[in-house]
Structures are given as structure tokens and as C-alpha cells.
Amino acid sequence: VFEAQHDYVKVTTGSSTVLSPISMNQLENSLPPDFIRIHRSFIINLLHVDMVQGNQVVIDNKPYPIGKNYKDSFLDKLNALKL
């Protein structure tokens, strides 16, 4: 999970967290297709989504919000992945 933190991006993996001095837009443009922005502050890996509940994505028992401007493209990409 990538989370915007002012001028940094917080990168969270299963066991570690790192801050990187990169913008969300730069990061988003450099990631492979299985990553998607779900909120202006969050980019996730679709392969790690455990469930979608309303306007939240759950990954490793942690909920992340889905922004209304990102929801349709997120659901489309998630559904395409499951096919």
C-alpha cells in the first residue's frame, strides 16, 4: 500500500514501512498495471485485496477508503482481473 504523507509517500509492505520522497503522481505513473489508485492518498496492489466493503478496500485486515472519483475505475479493473 502506498499512502501520501505530505511531500513523501509511505510504502507499507507486509512487514515494513518506508518513506520515499516521491509524489503520488510520479509513483502512480511508474507502477505496473496491477497497482491502482483508489483515493487521492492511496495506491494499492489489486492482487492483495481481501475484500471490498461499501466504500472501503480491506487488505491484511486493514480498511482503506475508496474515493468517489476512483471507485468506478477501481471496480472495473478489479472485475477484469477476476475474469
C-alpha positions, 0 to 999 in steps of 0.5 A: 500500500502506498499512502501520501504523507505530505511531500513523501509517500509511505510504502507499507509492505507486509512487514515494513514501512518506508518513506520515499520522497516521491509524489503520488503522481510520479509513483502512480505513473511508474507502477505496473498495471496491477497497482491502482489508485483508489483515493487521492492518498492511496495506491494499492496492489489489486492482487492483495485485496481481501475484500471490498466493503461499501466504500472501503478496500480491506487488505491484511485486515486493514480498511482503506477508503475508496474515493468517489472519483476512483471507485468506478475505475477501481471496480472495473479493473478489479472485475477484469482481473477476476475474469 
